[in-house]
């Protein structure tokens, strides 16, 4: 059942921050397909928001002066946590601009508690918990979309040869961003999700050698995993970005992304996609990327 809207006009207004991102695009598409839902696509450059049925909306973490206009009249907001040191403070400040009746869904990360209560991710979550709004927190594992993104591993994969990754021998339960979006859609619009922390993963935890095998089969190019050091993996980064990457790979080594949950199926009614299924959808892009 879709939640009632606060304006009483029959329309539920949802602001999606980072609407052009990996989860923002599929989430906006799902929301637009829902009757009686108006989707505001938040972007620092609203002119680039071209998703059918989405109202481009100016939203930037760097410009708090625009938040009141972006959140005016909304019933729910999907908050993509910004990867910056001041994210906890920014999220808390943003939510003070919303109506107390606004539902908040935060995109966090798997097993965030492993960082300890004073860690960056738990503090960002705490800003949502302490906001006084109804909230749901999504904690996904690593996105499968890192394999199709040129900023991450696409070019390594498309070129064949090796997939360099500091796994420490641990496994990862890769998740399709579309499955995260499907859970977010329900949490934003339906009852029964308030106060829930959803650990979201794919249906299997894969070693990096097995991951490379699946990628090789999909691209029809030889590809093998090459174990690297964390220092090698973060070379070229600096400041907070470097700190965040180091922490993330340390958590990979610790097995933080190896646990498998059935949360996607429990919330959406269908199983999470496997990496093999994801690659069947995307292999043309990988094959022709090089």
KEKE-3310 file (N, C-alpha, C; in steps of 0.2 Angstrom, whole numbers, plus 5000, padded with zeros to 4 digits):
npx = (5004:5003:5010:5000:5000:5007:5001:4988:4983:4983:4994:5010:5025:5042:5059:5074:5090:5105:5101:5106:5114:5121:5111:5101:5096:5089:5080:5072:5066:5058:5049:5043:5035:5025:5008:5002:5013:5025:5041:5055:5070:5085:5099:5116:5117:5104:5100:5105:5097:5087:5078:5063:5048:5053:5055:5067:5078:5086:5099:5112:5126:5135:5128:5119:5110:5100:5093:5080:5071:5072:5067:5054:5038:5039:5036:5044:5061:5075:5091:5107:5121:5134:5151:5161:5170:5162:5149:5140:5136:5131:5120:5112:5109:5102:5090:5084:5078:5067:5049:5043:5035:5041:5047:5062:5075:5090:5105:5117:5130:5136:5136:5139:5141:5153:5163:5163:5155:5159:5163:5163:5153:5143:5140:5134:5123:5117:5113:5102:5094:5092:5084:5071:5062:5053:5062:5072:5086:5097:5109:5120:5130:5145:5142:5137:5139:5151:5159:5155:5158:5168:5176:5180:5182:5179:5187:5199:5193:5187:5198:5204:5215:5219:5211:5214:5214:5213:5209:5212:5209:5196:5178:5165:5149:5142:5130:5117:5113:5101:5093:5095:5088:5075:5072:5073:5062:5051:5052:5052:5038:5029:5021:5027:5041:5048:5060:5068:5083:5091:5101:5109:5112:5119:5114:5124:5141:5156:5172:5186:5194:5184:5174:5182:5182:5169:5167:5176:5170:5158:5163:5171:5184:5201:5203:5210:5210:5221:5230:5232:5241:5233:5239:5243:5231:5225:5233:5237:5226:5221:5220:5204:5197:5207:5208:5195:5195:5205:5200:5189:5194:5201:5190:5185:5195:5193:5181:5169:5160:5156:5145:5129:5113:5094:5087:5083:5074:5064:5059:5055:5049:5055:5070:5087:5097:5109:5127:5130:5118:5117:5128:5124:5115:5123:5134:5136:5140:5152:5160:5162:5169:5182)
npy = (4994:5011:5025:5038:5055:5071:5083:5081:5080:5069:5065:5058:5065:5063:5065:5062:5061:5063:5058:5054:5044:5027:5020:5029:5031:5019:5018:5030:5027:5016:5023:5032:5024:5021:5024:5041:5046:5058:5062:5070:5074:5075:5085:5092:5098:5102:5103:5092:5081:5070:5060:5051:5058:5063:5076:5088:5094:5106:5102:5101:5096:5105:5117:5122:5132:5130:5119:5120:5124:5113:5103:5107:5103:5089:5071:5061:5056:5051:5048:5049:5045:5057:5055:5061:5069:5077:5072:5066:5078:5085:5078:5078:5091:5093:5086:5093:5103:5097:5092:5086:5075:5069:5054:5046:5038:5031:5028:5018:5008:4990:4981:4992:4994:4988:4997:5003:5014:5027:5029:5035:5031:5025:5037:5045:5037:5039:5052:5052:5043:5051:5061:5063:5060:5047:5033:5023:5012:5008:4995:4991:4978:4978:4986:4978:4985:4991:4984:4988:5002:5014:5022:5013:4996:4993:4995:4988:4975:4974:4975:4963:4950:4954:4956:4967:4967:4969:4957:4949:4936:4935:4934:4942:4948:4952:4965:4969:4986:4989:4980:4986:4998:4993:4989:5001:5009:5003:5005:5019:5021:5013:5006:4999:4998:5007:5012:5001:4993:4988:4975:4972:4961:4952:4935:4926:4924:4928:4922:4932:4926:4917:4927:4934:4923:4922:4935:4934:4924:4931:4941:4935:4935:4932:4932:4935:4935:4946:4947:4961:4973:4984:4996:4998:4997:5009:5019:5035:5041:5053:5062:5062:5054:5044:5039:5033:5023:5015:5011:5004:4993:4987:4982:4973:4963:4959:4952:4959:4961:4948:4942:4934:4939:4937:4948:4956:4948:4946:4959:4963:4952:4945:4935:4942:4947:4937:4937:4932:4933:4947:4950:4944:4954:4965:4962:4965:4979:4978:4970:4978:4989:4991)
npz = (5000:4995:5004:5012:5005:5011:5007:5003:4990:4983:4977:4978:4983:4979:4982:4974:4978:4969:4957:4944:4947:4951:4958:4958:4945:4941:4952:4950:4938:4942:4952:4944:4936:4945:4949:4953:4959:4960:4954:4959:4953:4959:4956:4954:4943:4935:4922:4916:4919:4912:4912:4908:4914:4925:4936:4934:4947:4956:4966:4977:4987:4990:4991:5002:5002:4993:4997:5004:4994:4986:4994:4997:5000:4999:5001:5004:5004:4995:5001:4995:5002:5003:4998:5007:5020:5028:5028:5038:5045:5035:5030:5042:5042:5030:5033:5042:5035:5029:5030:5046:5043:5033:5025:5026:5017:5017:5008:5013:5018:5018:5033:5041:5055:5058:5058:5071:5083:5082:5069:5052:5043:5052:5059:5050:5047:5060:5060:5052:5060:5071:5067:5069:5059:5050:5046:5035:5033:5020:5018:5007:4999:4988:4973:4958:4947:4946:4938:4925:4924:4919:4928:4937:4935:4922:4911:4913:4913:4900:4892:4894:4901:4916:4932:4944:4961:4978:4988:4999:5000:5003:5001:4991:4991:4978:4972:4962:4957:4953:4961:4973:4971:4969:4982:4989:4983:4988:5001:5002:4998:5003:5018:5033:5033:5041:5052:5050:5046:5032:5027:5012:4999:4985:4979:4982:4988:4981:4977:4972:4961:4956:4952:4942:4933:4929:4923:4913:4905:4901:4893:4884:4884:4889:4907:4923:4940:4949:4964:4974:4983:4996:4996:4983:4976:4980:4975:4968:4974:4986:5002:5010:5001:4999:5012:5014:5003:5008:5020:5015:5008:5018:5025:5016:5016:5029:5028:5028:5018:5014:5019:5016:5012:5012:5010:4999:4992:5002:5004:4991:4985:4975:4970:4973:4959:4951:4949:4936:4929:4929:4921:4909:4905:4902:4895:4881:4882:4889:4881:4870:4875:4875)
capx = (5000:5007:5009:4997:5004:5005:4998:4981:4981:4983:5001:5016:5031:5048:5065:5079:5096:5110:5096:5109:5119:5119:5104:5096:5092:5083:5075:5068:5062:5053:5045:5039:5030:5020:5003:5001:5020:5029:5048:5060:5077:5090:5106:5119:5116:5097:5099:5107:5092:5083:5074:5056:5043:5056:5056:5074:5077:5093:5101:5119:5128:5139:5124:5113:5104:5095:5089:5073:5067:5072:5063:5048:5032:5040:5033:5049:5068:5081:5097:5113:5126:5140:5157:5165:5171:5157:5143:5135:5134:5127:5114:5108:5107:5097:5084:5081:5074:5061:5044:5043:5032:5045:5050:5069:5078:5097:5109:5123:5134:5135:5139:5142:5143:5159:5167:5162:5150:5162:5165:5160:5146:5138:5138:5130:5116:5114:5110:5095:5090:5091:5081:5064:5058:5052:5068:5074:5093:5099:5116:5121:5137:5148:5138:5140:5140:5158:5162:5154:5160:5175:5180:5182:5185:5177:5193:5203:5189:5186:5205:5206:5221:5219:5207:5218:5209:5216:5203:5214:5206:5189:5173:5161:5142:5140:5123:5115:5110:5093:5090:5094:5083:5069:5070:5072:5056:5046:5053:5049:5031:5025:5021:5031:5048:5050:5065:5072:5090:5091:5108:5107:5117:5117:5112:5130:5147:5160:5179:5189:5195:5177:5172:5185:5180:5162:5168:5179:5165:5154:5167:5174:5191:5204:5203:5211:5211:5228:5229:5236:5241:5229:5242:5243:5224:5223:5238:5234:5221:5224:5215:5198:5196:5212:5206:5189:5196:5209:5195:5184:5198:5202:5184:5185:5199:5190:5175:5163:5156:5155:5139:5124:5106:5089:5083:5080:5068:5059:5056:5052:5046:5059:5077:5092:5100:5116:5132:5129:5112:5119:5133:5120:5112:5128:5140:5138:5144:5159:5164:5164:5171:5189)
capy = (5000:5017:5029:5044:5061:5076:5088:5079:5081:5062:5064:5057:5068:5060:5068:5057:5064:5059:5054:5051:5039:5020:5018:5034:5030:5013:5020:5035:5024:5013:5028:5036:5019:5021:5030:5045:5048:5063:5061:5076:5072:5080:5085:5099:5101:5099:5102:5085:5076:5069:5054:5053:5058:5065:5084:5090:5098:5108:5099:5100:5096:5111:5123:5122:5137:5127:5113:5122:5124:5106:5098:5109:5099:5082:5067:5056:5058:5046:5051:5045:5048:5059:5052:5066:5069:5080:5069:5066:5084:5088:5074:5080:5098:5093:5083:5099:5107:5093:5092:5081:5069:5066:5048:5046:5032:5032:5023:5018:5002:4984:4980:4998:4994:4986:5003:5006:5019:5034:5028:5039:5028:5025:5044:5047:5034:5042:5058:5050:5040:5056:5067:5063:5058:5040:5032:5016:5013:5002:4994:4986:4976:4981:4986:4974:4990:4993:4981:4992:5009:5016:5024:5007:4990:4991:4995:4982:4969:4975:4974:4956:4950:4953:4960:4968:4968:4967:4954:4946:4930:4935:4934:4948:4946:4958:4966:4974:4992:4988:4977:4991:5003:4990:4989:5008:5010:5000:5009:5026:5022:5008:5005:4993:4999:5012:5009:4995:4993:4982:4973:4970:4958:4947:4929:4922:4927:4925:4924:4936:4922:4915:4933:4935:4918:4924:4941:4931:4920:4935:4945:4930:4937:4929:4937:4932:4939:4947:4949:4966:4976:4989:5002:4998:4999:5016:5023:5040:5045:5057:5065:5058:5048:5038:5036:5029:5017:5010:5007:4999:4987:4983:4979:4968:4958:4957:4949:4963:4961:4941:4939:4934:4940:4936:4954:4959:4944:4947:4965:4964:4946:4941:4935:4946:4945:4934:4941:4929:4936:4954:4950:4943:4960:4970:4959:4969:4985:4976:4967:4984:4995:4992)
capz = (5000:4995:5010:5010:5005:5016:5004:5002:4983:4979:4974:4983:4980:4981:4980:4973:4977:4965:4952:4939:4949:4949:4961:4956:4938:4941:4957:4947:4933:4946:4955:4939:4934:4950:4948:4959:4962:4957:4956:4959:4951:4962:4953:4955:4936:4933:4915:4913:4921:4906:4913:4906:4919:4931:4936:4936:4953:4958:4973:4978:4994:4991:4991:5006:5001:4988:5000:5006:4988:4983:4998:4998:4998:4997:5006:5005:5001:4995:5002:4993:5006:4999:5000:5009:5027:5032:5026:5043:5046:5029:5030:5047:5041:5025:5035:5046:5030:5027:5035:5051:5041:5027:5025:5024:5015:5017:5005:5017:5016:5021:5039:5044:5062:5059:5059:5077:5084:5080:5062:5047:5041:5058:5061:5044:5049:5066:5058:5050:5065:5076:5063:5070:5053:5049:5042:5033:5031:5016:5018:5001:4997:4982:4967:4952:4941:4946:4932:4919:4925:4917:4934:4941:4933:4915:4906:4914:4910:4892:4889:4896:4905:4923:4936:4950:4967:4985:4991:5005:5000:5005:4996:4991:4989:4974:4972:4957:4960:4952:4967:4979:4969:4970:4989:4990:4980:4993:5008:5001:4996:5007:5025:5036:5033:5046:5058:5047:5043:5028:5024:5005:4995:4980:4982:4983:4989:4976:4977:4966:4955:4953:4949:4936:4928:4926:4919:4907:4901:4898:4888:4879:4884:4895:4913:4929:4946:4952:4970:4974:4990:4997:4994:4976:4974:4981:4972:4965:4978:4992:5007:5012:4996:5000:5018:5013:5000:5012:5025:5012:5006:5024:5027:5011:5019:5036:5027:5029:5012:5012:5021:5011:5015:5008:5011:4993:4991:5007:5003:4984:4982:4970:4972:4970:4953:4952:4944:4930:4926:4928:4915:4903:4903:4901:4891:4875:4884:4891:4875:4865:4878:4873)
cpx = (5004:5005:5005:5001:5002:5001:4990:4979:4981:4990:5006:5022:5038:5054:5070:5085:5101:5106:5100:5114:5117:5113:5099:5092:5087:5078:5070:5063:5056:5047:5040:5033:5024:5014:5003:5007:5023:5036:5052:5067:5082:5097:5109:5119:5109:5096:5101:5102:5087:5079:5067:5052:5046:5057:5063:5073:5085:5094:5109:5121:5132:5135:5118:5108:5099:5091:5082:5069:5066:5067:5056:5042:5033:5038:5039:5055:5072:5087:5103:5118:5132:5146:5162:5165:5165:5150:5138:5132:5129:5120:5109:5105:5101:5090:5080:5076:5068:5055:5045:5040:5035:5048:5057:5072:5085:5101:5116:5127:5134:5139:5143:5144:5150:5165:5167:5158:5152:5164:5161:5153:5141:5136:5133:5123:5113:5111:5103:5091:5088:5087:5074:5059:5058:5058:5069:5082:5094:5107:5118:5129:5139:5143:5141:5142:5147:5162:5160:5155:5167:5179:5182:5185:5183:5183:5197:5199:5189:5193:5207:5213:5220:5214:5211:5213:5212:5210:5206:5211:5199:5184:5169:5154:5139:5133:5122:5111:5103:5090:5089:5089:5076:5067:5069:5065:5050:5046:5051:5042:5027:5026:5025:5038:5052:5054:5068:5079:5091:5098:5106:5113:5114:5116:5118:5136:5152:5167:5181:5191:5189:5174:5175:5183:5173:5163:5171:5174:5160:5157:5170:5181:5194:5205:5205:5212:5219:5227:5234:5236:5236:5232:5242:5236:5222:5228:5235:5229:5224:5218:5210:5197:5200:5210:5200:5191:5200:5204:5191:5188:5200:5196:5183:5189:5196:5183:5168:5158:5154:5148:5133:5117:5100:5084:5079:5074:5063:5055:5052:5048:5049:5066:5081:5095:5107:5120:5131:5124:5114:5123:5129:5117:5117:5134:5141:5142:5151:5163:5166:5167:5179:5190)
cpy = (5006:5022:5035:5050:5066:5082:5087:5079:5074:5061:5063:5060:5065:5063:5063:5061:5060:5055:5051:5046:5032:5017:5023:5033:5025:5015:5025:5032:5020:5017:5031:5031:5019:5026:5034:5047:5053:5063:5068:5073:5077:5079:5092:5102:5099:5099:5096:5080:5075:5062:5055:5053:5061:5073:5086:5095:5100:5106:5098:5100:5102:5117:5122:5127:5135:5122:5115:5121:5116:5101:5101:5105:5091:5078:5062:5058:5052:5049:5047:5049:5050:5056:5058:5066:5072:5078:5068:5072:5087:5084:5077:5087:5098:5091:5089:5103:5103:5094:5086:5074:5066:5059:5049:5039:5034:5027:5023:5012:4996:4984:4986:4998:4992:4991:5006:5012:5026:5034:5033:5037:5028:5032:5046:5044:5037:5048:5057:5047:5046:5062:5068:5062:5050:5038:5024:5017:5007:5002:4989:4984:4980:4980:4982:4979:4993:4990:4984:4999:5010:5019:5019:5002:4989:4991:4989:4975:4969:4973:4967:4956:4948:4958:4961:4970:4965:4964:4951:4939:4929:4935:4940:4945:4952:4959:4971:4980:4992:4985:4982:4996:5000:4990:4997:5011:5009:5004:5016:5027:5018:5008:4999:4993:5004:5009:5003:4997:4987:4981:4970:4967:4954:4940:4924:4926:4924:4927:4928:4932:4919:4921:4934:4929:4920:4930:4939:4928:4925:4939:4941:4933:4934:4934:4933:4937:4940:4950:4955:4969:4982:4996:5003:5000:5006:5021:5029:5044:5048:5059:5060:5052:5042:5035:5031:5023:5012:5007:5002:4993:4983:4979:4973:4962:4955:4953:4952:4962:4953:4939:4939:4935:4939:4942:4956:4955:4945:4953:4966:4958:4943:4941:4940:4943:4942:4938:4938:4932:4944:4955:4949:4949:4965:4968:4963:4975:4983:4974:4973:4990:4996:4995)
cpz = (5000:5001:5007:5010:5009:5013:5003:4995:4979:4976:4979:4980:4983:4978:4980:4973:4973:4960:4946:4941:4948:4952:4959:4950:4939:4946:4954:4942:4937:4949:4950:4936:4939:4949:4954:4962:4957:4959:4954:4958:4954:4959:4954:4948:4933:4926:4912:4915:4915:4906:4912:4913:4925:4931:4938:4942:4955:4965:4973:4985:4995:4991:4995:5005:4997:4991:5001:5000:4985:4987:5000:4996:4997:5003:5008:5001:5001:4995:5000:4997:5002:5002:5001:5017:5031:5031:5032:5045:5041:5029:5036:5045:5035:5028:5039:5041:5028:5033:5040:5048:5035:5029:5022:5022:5013:5013:5009:5014:5020:5028:5042:5051:5063:5061:5067:5077:5081:5073:5058:5045:5046:5060:5056:5045:5055:5065:5056:5056:5070:5073:5065:5065:5053:5044:5040:5031:5026:5016:5013:5001:4991:4976:4961:4946:4941:4940:4925:4919:4924:4923:4938:4937:4925:4911:4907:4911:4903:4889:4890:4900:4912:4927:4943:4955:4973:4989:4998:5005:5002:4999:4996:4988:4984:4973:4966:4959:4958:4958:4973:4977:4971:4978:4991:4988:4985:4999:5007:5000:5000:5014:5027:5035:5037:5051:5056:5045:5039:5025:5017:5001:4989:4983:4983:4984:4985:4978:4971:4960:4952:4949:4942:4931:4925:4921:4912:4902:4897:4892:4883:4878:4890:4901:4919:4934:4948:4959:4971:4982:4990:4994:4986:4973:4975:4979:4968:4968:4983:4996:5009:5008:4998:5007:5017:5009:5004:5017:5021:5010:5012:5026:5022:5014:5026:5034:5028:5024:5009:5014:5016:5014:5010:5008:5005:4992:4996:5006:4996:4982:4977:4972:4969:4964:4955:4947:4937:4926:4924:4922:4909:4900:4900:4897:4885:4876:4886:4885:4870:4868:4876:4866)
residu = (UNK:UNK:UNK:UNK:UNK:UNK:UNK:UNK:UNK:UNK:UNK:UNK:UNK:UNK:UNK:UNK:UNK:UNK:UNK:UNK:UNK:UNK:UNK:UNK:UNK:UNK:UNK:UNK:UNK:UNK:UNK:UNK:UNK:UNK:UNK:UNK:UNK:UNK:UNK:UNK:UNK:UNK:UNK:UNK:UNK:UNK:UNK:UNK:UNK:UNK:UNK:UNK:UNK:UNK:UNK:UNK:UNK:UNK:UNK:UNK:UNK:UNK:UNK:UNK:UNK:UNK:UNK:UNK:UNK:UNK:UNK:UNK:UNK:UNK:UNK:UNK:UNK:UNK:UNK:UNK:UNK:UNK:UNK:UNK:UNK:UNK:UNK:UNK:UNK:UNK:UNK:UNK:UNK:UNK:UNK:UNK:UNK:UNK:UNK:UNK:UNK:UNK:UNK:UNK:UNK:UNK:UNK:UNK:UNK:UNK:UNK:UNK:UNK:UNK:UNK:UNK:UNK:UNK:UNK:UNK:UNK:UNK:UNK:UNK:UNK:UNK:UNK:UNK:UNK:UNK:UNK:UNK:UNK:UNK:UNK:UNK:UNK:UNK:UNK:UNK:UNK:UNK:UNK:UNK:UNK:UNK:UNK:UNK:UNK:UNK:UNK:UNK:UNK:UNK:UNK:UNK:UNK:UNK:UNK:UNK:UNK:UNK:UNK:UNK:UNK:UNK:UNK:UNK:UNK:UNK:UNK:UNK:UNK:UNK:UNK:UNK:UNK:UNK:UNK:UNK:UNK:UNK:UNK:UNK:UNK:UNK:UNK:UNK:UNK:UNK:UNK:UNK:UNK:UNK:UNK:UNK:UNK:UNK:UNK:UNK:UNK:UNK:UNK:UNK:UNK:UNK:UNK:UNK:UNK:UNK:UNK:UNK:UNK:UNK:UNK:UNK:UNK:UNK:UNK:UNK:UNK:UNK:UNK:UNK:UNK:UNK:UNK:UNK:UNK:UNK:UNK:UNK:UNK:UNK:UNK:UNK:UNK:UNK:UNK:UNK:UNK:UNK:UNK:UNK:UNK:UNK:UNK:UNK:UNK:UNK:UNK:UNK:UNK:UNK:UNK:UNK:UNK:UNK:UNK:UNK:UNK:UNK:UNK:UNK:UNK:UNK:UNK:UNK:UNK:UNK:UNK:UNK:UNK:UNK:UNK:UNK:UNK:UNK:UNK:UNK:UNK:UNK:UNK:UNK:UNK:UNK:UNK:UNK:UNK:UNK)
# end
